[in-house]
Amino acid sequence: MENGKLIPAAMLPPDTSGVQLSPDEVARYGRHLILPEIGMEGQKRLKAASVLCVGTGGLGSPLLLYLAAAGVGRLGIVDFDVVDHSNLQRQVIHGTSWVGKPKIESAKARILEINPHCQVDLYPTALTSENALEIIRPYDIVCDGTDNFPTRYLVNDACVLLGKPNVYGSIFRFEGQATVFNLDAESPNYRDLFPEPPPPGMVPSCAEGGVVGVLPGIIGLIQATEAVKIIAGIGTSLSGRLLLFDALGMKFRELKLRPNPERPVIDKLIDYQEFCGVGGSAPGQEEAGAVESISVTELKTLLDGDTSGLVLVDVRNPPEADIAVIAGATLIPLDQIESGVAIDQIRDLAAGKKLYVHCKLGGRSAKALIALGRHGIEGINVSGGIDAWSQEVDPSVPRY
């Protein structure tokens, strides 16, 4: 089809010949069973199917909740993170009582509460080139709920090598996108959307850029819908279409996505950290490594002394400064520095003084110093930013 690809009813391998639904399952899935498109056979296909979800964050939460409720018989979860208070605004599979505990354990408990008929397999590890093929191989479909480019390329390439559909979603601030990669041999994959990864630090993470809490629910549910359709062999998939969603405008639009005949052949897994130029560093560390830095404890010592010879600039956005500040810092957002608007202001502030710059985690402040360096203004980055300040210097400063 020009606007999508019909899903063949016999696409996935689940054999339903020995699958039966118990009376409890018949009652549970009654609203599915009366749909002509699903019916008893479609529900048996769901029960016989297996889906691997990489990540149990904003996207993985609604994905897993609704795939479990729909009756997918086997769910695999890959994640090595623990639940944090900042997750609860959007990662709805987790609850307050699970803060500090493994996300996969929290997710499993919630899944089994929703549907005890699900088998839940846990993989408390990072997905790597060494383990990806082994972990993905037993599953019929992979749902990508990750938030970084190295893992997205890894998931994509492993799915291509194994011939697995890859249901993709991505979110940032108020915008999201979703599609289906690798539905069959003629389908586009992630490398047709992003032939090359963006430069490190070019795309801010949700931790620095923010995301409205309902957005991953919308995109995650679109992913779950595509997975159910593929398993049941019904409808038209998003394969060949990139669905874009703007929450502020409440608008959907779609772009055609075709395979690039000149794309390199994927014949093995590679070092994806190296490929994306991030080296496995935490957010902000790549940029921070390019400039001179001090720790937050060293900054505290300086601020407790004579401050007449220094100036501290905060390059976060105004809404972040409404949450928490380091006393004495002057707020000048990064975009004003990169655009050149604030260069003269900073030059005047730093005249005859030592310039120190901070942000939330250290990445944006390092970018600011690199930009300032092009104008002959030198300074020192505060490693870890206000987040490290809150943890190591002043716990009364809220973390966000």
RAGI-V613402 format. One record per residue. N is the residue number from 1. PHI is phi in whole degrees, 0 to 359 (none if undefined). BURIAL is + if it has 16 or more other C-alpha atoms within 10 Angstrom, else -. Layout:
# RAGI-V613402
n: [N/N]
phi: [PHI/PHI]
burial: [BURIAL/BURIAL]
This chain:
# RAGI-V613402
n: [1/2/3/4/5/6/7/8/9/10/11/12/13/14/15/16/17/18/19/20/21/22/23/24/25/26/27/28/29/30/31/32/33/34/35/36/37/38/39/40/41/42/43/44/45/46/47/48/49/50/51/52/53/54/55/56/57/58/59/60/61/62/63/64/65/66/67/68/69/70/71/72/73/74/75/76/77/78/79/80/81/82/83/84/85/86/87/88/89/90/91/92/93/94/95/96/97/98/99/100/101/102/103/104/105/106/107/108/109/110/111/112/113/114/115/116/117/118/119/120/121/122/123/124/125/126/127/128/129/130/131/132/133/134/135/136/137/138/139/140/141/142/143/144/145/146/147/148/149/150/151/152/153/154/155/156/157/158/159/160/161/162/163/164/165/166/167/168/169/170/171/172/173/174/175/176/177/178/179/180/181/182/183/184/185/186/187/188/189/190/191/192/193/194/195/196/197/198/199/200/201/202/203/204/205/206/207/208/209/210/211/212/213/214/215/216/217/218/219/220/221/222/223/224/225/226/227/228/229/230/231/232/233/234/235/236/237/238/239/240/241/242/243/244/245/246/247/248/249/250/251/252/253/254/255/256/257/258/259/260/261/262/263/264/265/266/267/268/269/270/271/272/273/274/275/276/277/278/279/280/281/282/283/284/285/286/287/288/289/290/291/292/293/294/295/296/297/298/299/300/301/302/303/304/305/306/307/308/309/310/311/312/313/314/315/316/317/318/319/320/321/322/323/324/325/326/327/328/329/330/331/332/333/334/335/336/337/338/339/340/341/342/343/344/345/346/347/348/349/350/351/352/353/354/355/356/357/358/359/360/361/362/363/364/365/366/367/368/369/370/371/372/373/374/375/376/377/378/379/380/381/382/383/384/385/386/387/388/389/390/391/392/393/394/395/396/397/398/399/400]
phi: [none/291/249/123/234/299/270/294/296/253/291/268/280/309/266/262/299/255/271/232/258/287/305/296/292/300/293/297/258/307/288/283/296/271/279/302/289/251/60/295/294/296/292/295/296/298/294/278/272/225/229/257/252/266/105/238/262/299/280/297/299/293/306/292/301/277/292/295/297/287/101/297/289/223/239/254/230/249/188/233/269/247/289/240/305/291/285/290/290/216/269/286/283/258/239/301/293/263/302/89/252/300/297/294/290/299/297/298/300/289/299/291/290/288/211/292/278/279/267/242/257/248/232/280/205/283/285/229/297/281/246/298/296/294/287/283/310/287/257/280/222/245/250/271/248/274/228/215/291/303/288/297/295/297/301/301/293/296/294/297/297/264/70/252/298/239/269/252/214/209/221/196/56/242/235/218/213/208/197/240/261/58/300/210/296/264/277/290/231/302/288/283/276/232/301/229/290/292/303/306/85/294/255/296/283/298/296/258/268/87/203/289/299/281/300/297/296/293/290/297/289/296/298/298/299/297/296/298/298/295/296/282/70/230/75/245/275/277/304/86/227/259/272/249/232/246/290/295/269/48/228/250/213/222/242/286/228/242/298/271/297/258/294/297/288/268/238/195/272/239/275/280/295/293/302/270/71/250/62/76/279/286/307/91/288/298/294/297/292/269/227/290/225/230/277/291/291/293/298/300/299/295/289/281/260/281/263/293/257/221/223/246/247/255/258/285/275/307/299/289/292/291/277/199/219/265/306/96/280/259/277/221/303/305/297/287/283/294/280/92/298/260/299/295/299/290/301/292/299/269/301/73/233/272/263/239/230/224/220/279/239/115/284/292/293/294/300/299/292/296/295/295/299/292/256/78/256/257/198/234/276/266/296/86/60/291/295/292/301/296/280/251/242/224/297/285/282/297/266/215]
burial: [-/-/-/+/+/-/+/-/-/-/-/+/-/+/-/+/-/-/-/-/-/-/-/-/-/-/-/+/+/-/-/+/+/-/-/-/-/+/+/+/+/+/+/+/+/+/+/+/+/+/+/+/+/+/+/+/+/+/+/+/+/+/+/+/+/+/+/+/+/+/+/+/+/+/+/+/+/+/+/+/+/+/+/+/-/-/+/+/-/+/+/+/+/+/+/-/-/+/+/-/-/+/+/+/+/+/+/+/-/+/+/+/-/+/+/-/+/+/+/+/-/+/-/-/-/-/+/+/+/-/-/+/+/-/+/+/+/-/+/+/+/+/+/+/+/+/+/-/+/+/+/+/+/+/+/+/+/+/+/+/-/-/+/+/+/+/+/+/+/+/+/+/+/+/+/+/+/+/+/+/+/+/+/+/-/-/+/+/+/+/+/+/-/-/-/-/-/-/-/+/+/-/-/+/+/-/-/+/-/-/+/+/+/-/+/+/+/+/+/+/+/+/+/+/+/+/+/+/+/+/+/+/+/+/+/+/+/+/+/+/+/+/+/+/+/-/+/-/-/-/-/-/-/+/-/-/+/-/+/-/-/-/-/-/-/-/-/-/+/-/-/+/+/-/-/+/+/+/-/-/-/-/+/+/+/+/+/+/-/-/+/-/+/-/-/+/-/-/+/-/-/-/+/-/-/-/-/-/-/+/+/+/+/+/+/+/+/-/-/-/-/-/-/+/+/+/-/-/-/+/+/+/+/+/-/-/+/+/-/-/-/+/+/-/-/+/+/-/+/+/-/-/-/+/+/+/+/+/+/+/+/+/+/+/+/+/+/+/+/+/+/+/-/-/-/-/+/+/+/+/+/+/+/+/+/+/+/+/+/+/-/-/+/-/-/-/+/-/+/-]
